[in-house]
Amino acid sequence: MSEKNQVFENGQVKISDEVVTIIAGIATMEVKGVHSMHTGLVEGFSNLFSKNNYSKGVKVDINENKVTLDIFINVVYGCKINQVAEEVQKTVKKEVETMTDLTVVVVNVHVQNIITEKIEKSEEEK
């Protein structure tokens, strides 16, 4: 896990990948049209035992003070996918840069699934 170091008069500030991941996850879930973050089978299983799920579906790469993000989402049926993805990019970039002072180089949005009411109801029944 890499960290971004900032040296100040009184010491250093270290921002870990996990912090950036959580910020990006929270920002993504605030976008209208995003149903949920997408996880793979192994990641989904491990998230059952973790306290927060904000980091699922987010991949972060920090190199010096530049950040590259990959966001994996499920979109609500009926929403315009390109508009939802663009809003995710804008929101995540703004939040990460505002909260960390890192430069977000790119936010790649990967739409993994479309969620309809029928799918939601069948998942709730399980």
Order of alpha helices (4+ residues) and beta strands (2+ residues): beta-beta-alpha-beta-alpha-beta-beta-alpha-beta-alpha
